Amino acid sequence: MKNFLLFLSLCIGAIQFTFGQEPTADSLNTGPTRKYKFELTTSKAAISGILITQETQNEIVGSMINDFGLSALEFKFNKKTGKIKLLNVAQFLNKWYIKLVLKKDIAVCIRRLYNLESKESKNYIILDDSQDLTVVNKKRNLKYQFSPLQIQGKEDET
C-alpha cells in the first residue's frame, strides 16, 4: 500500500509537471476568445469546422477543429513580425508544400479577421462583408470562408 501511494504521488507530480504551466505575463493579458465557422474548399475536397482564436499582446493563437472534433491544425501568429507558426498539423495536411500554402493563406485570413495591417496581394480575392469573410487563393484555387459562430441565434462574444 505504501509503495502504491508513492507511485501514485509520483504520477500526479509528473502529470502536473508535464501539463501544468506557469502563467506568463503575456498569457494573463489575453483578449476574448473568438469563434468562427470555417470552410476550406479545394477543387477536390472541403474541410469545415470551427476556428477558435485568442489574442494576447504579442500573438494570436488559434485552432481549427473539424466537424468531428479533431484538430486539423493549431497555429501562432506573431503580430509584430506578421509570421505564422503551424503547430500540431493533422497528418493529411502535414506535407511541406501544403504547410507552406496554409501558412500564407491563414496569415492573410487572420490579418483580415483582426483588422491588422497587411499588404494586399494580387494572388487573393477578399470578400469582406459586415460579418462574413471569404478569402480566395487564386493561384491554388483555395477558398476560405469564415463567419462568426452563432449560439442559439446570438453571436458569441466570449
C-alpha positions as CSV (number, residue, x, y, z in Angstrom):
1,M,0.0,0.0,0.0
2,K,2.8,2.4,0.9
3,N,4.5,1.7,-2.5
4,F,1.2,2.3,-4.3
5,L,0.7,5.7,-2.7
6,L,4.3,6.6,-3.5
7,F,3.8,5.6,-7.1
8,L,0.5,7.5,-7.3
9,S,2.2,10.6,-5.9
10,L,4.9,10.4,-8.4
11,C,2.4,10.0,-11.3
12,I,0.4,13.0,-10.2
13,G,3.6,15.1,-9.8
14,A,4.8,14.1,-13.3
15,I,1.4,15.0,-14.8
16,Q,1.4,18.4,-13.1
17,F,5.0,19.0,-14.2
18,T,4.2,18.0,-17.8
19,F,0.9,19.8,-18.2
20,G,0.9,22.5,-15.6
21,Q,2.4,25.7,-17.0
22,E,3.3,28.7,-15.0
23,P,1.3,31.7,-16.3
24,T,3.4,34.3,-18.1
25,A,2.7,38.0,-18.3
26,D,1.6,37.6,-21.9
27,S,-0.9,34.8,-21.1
28,L,-2.5,36.8,-18.4
29,N,-3.3,39.7,-20.8
30,T,-5.5,37.7,-23.2
31,G,-8.4,39.1,-25.1
32,P,-11.7,37.4,-25.6
33,T,-12.0,34.1,-27.4
34,R,-13.3,34.4,-30.9
35,K,-15.1,31.5,-32.6
36,Y,-15.9,31.2,-36.3
37,K,-17.4,28.6,-38.5
38,F,-14.9,27.9,-41.3
39,E,-14.9,26.1,-44.5
40,L,-11.8,25.4,-46.7
41,T,-12.8,24.4,-50.2
42,T,-10.5,23.0,-52.9
43,S,-11.3,21.6,-56.3
44,K,-11.2,18.1,-54.9
45,A,-12.4,18.3,-51.3
46,A,-13.6,20.5,-48.5
47,I,-12.9,20.8,-44.8
48,S,-15.3,22.5,-42.4
49,G,-15.4,23.1,-38.7
50,I,-14.7,25.7,-36.1
51,L,-11.8,28.2,-35.8
52,I,-11.1,29.3,-32.2
53,T,-8.7,32.2,-31.7
54,Q,-7.4,34.2,-28.7
55,E,-5.4,37.3,-28.9
56,T,-2.6,38.2,-26.5
57,Q,-0.4,41.3,-26.6
58,N,2.2,39.8,-28.9
59,E,0.4,37.0,-30.8
60,I,-2.8,35.4,-31.8
61,V,-3.2,31.7,-31.1
62,G,-5.7,29.5,-32.8
63,S,-7.0,26.1,-33.6
64,M,-9.0,24.8,-36.5
65,I,-11.2,21.8,-35.4
66,N,-13.2,19.8,-38.0
67,D,-16.8,18.8,-37.7
68,F,-15.9,15.6,-35.9
69,G,-14.0,17.4,-33.2
70,L,-10.5,16.5,-34.5
71,S,-7.9,19.3,-34.6
72,A,-6.9,19.9,-38.2
73,L,-4.2,22.4,-37.1
74,E,-3.1,24.8,-34.5
75,F,-1.1,28.0,-35.1
76,K,0.5,31.0,-33.5
77,F,0.5,34.3,-35.4
78,N,3.1,36.9,-34.3
79,K,1.6,40.3,-34.6
80,K,4.9,42.2,-34.7
81,T,6.5,40.1,-37.5
82,G,3.4,39.0,-39.2
83,K,4.7,35.4,-39.3
84,I,2.7,32.3,-38.5
85,K,3.9,29.1,-37.0
86,L,1.9,26.0,-37.6
87,L,1.6,23.5,-34.7
88,N,0.0,20.1,-34.4
89,V,-0.9,19.7,-38.1
90,A,-3.2,16.8,-39.0
91,Q,-1.4,14.0,-40.9
92,F,-3.3,14.6,-44.2
93,L,-2.1,18.3,-44.2
94,N,1.4,17.6,-42.8
95,K,3.4,17.9,-46.0
96,W,5.9,20.8,-46.5
97,Y,4.2,22.1,-49.7
98,I,0.7,22.1,-48.1
99,K,2.0,23.8,-44.9
100,L,3.8,26.5,-46.9
101,V,0.5,27.4,-48.7
102,L,-1.5,27.2,-45.4
103,K,0.9,29.5,-43.6
104,K,0.5,32.2,-46.2
105,D,-3.3,31.8,-46.5
106,I,-4.0,31.6,-42.8
107,A,-1.9,34.7,-42.2
108,V,-4.0,36.6,-44.7
109,C,-7.2,35.4,-43.1
110,I,-6.0,36.3,-39.5
111,R,-4.9,39.8,-40.6
112,R,-8.4,40.4,-42.1
113,L,-10.3,38.8,-39.1
114,Y,-8.4,41.0,-36.6
115,N,-8.2,44.1,-38.9
116,L,-4.4,44.2,-38.8
117,E,-2.2,46.0,-41.4
118,S,-1.4,43.9,-44.4
119,K,-0.2,44.3,-48.0
120,E,-2.9,43.2,-50.4
121,S,-1.6,40.5,-52.7
122,K,-2.7,40.1,-56.2
123,N,-3.0,36.4,-55.6
124,Y,-6.0,36.8,-53.3
125,I,-9.6,37.8,-53.8
126,I,-11.0,39.0,-50.5
127,L,-14.7,39.5,-49.9
128,D,-15.4,41.0,-46.5
129,D,-19.0,42.0,-45.6
130,S,-20.1,43.1,-42.2
131,Q,-19.8,39.6,-40.7
132,D,-18.5,37.0,-43.1
133,L,-15.1,36.8,-44.6
134,T,-14.2,35.0,-47.8
135,V,-10.5,34.7,-49.0
136,V,-9.8,33.0,-52.3
137,N,-6.2,32.0,-53.2
138,K,-6.4,32.4,-57.0
139,K,-3.1,30.7,-57.7
140,R,-4.0,27.5,-55.8
141,N,-7.8,27.6,-56.2
142,L,-8.5,27.5,-52.4
143,K,-11.4,29.2,-50.8
144,Y,-11.6,30.0,-47.1
145,Q,-14.9,31.2,-45.6
146,F,-15.3,32.4,-42.0
147,S,-18.5,33.5,-40.2
148,P,-18.9,34.2,-36.5
149,L,-20.2,31.2,-34.6
150,Q,-23.8,31.7,-33.6
151,I,-25.1,30.0,-30.5
152,Q,-28.9,30.0,-30.1
153,G,-29.3,32.8,-32.6
154,K,-26.8,35.1,-30.8
155,E,-23.3,36.0,-31.9
156,D,-20.8,34.5,-29.5
157,E,-18.7,37.3,-27.9
158,T,-16.9,35.4,-25.1
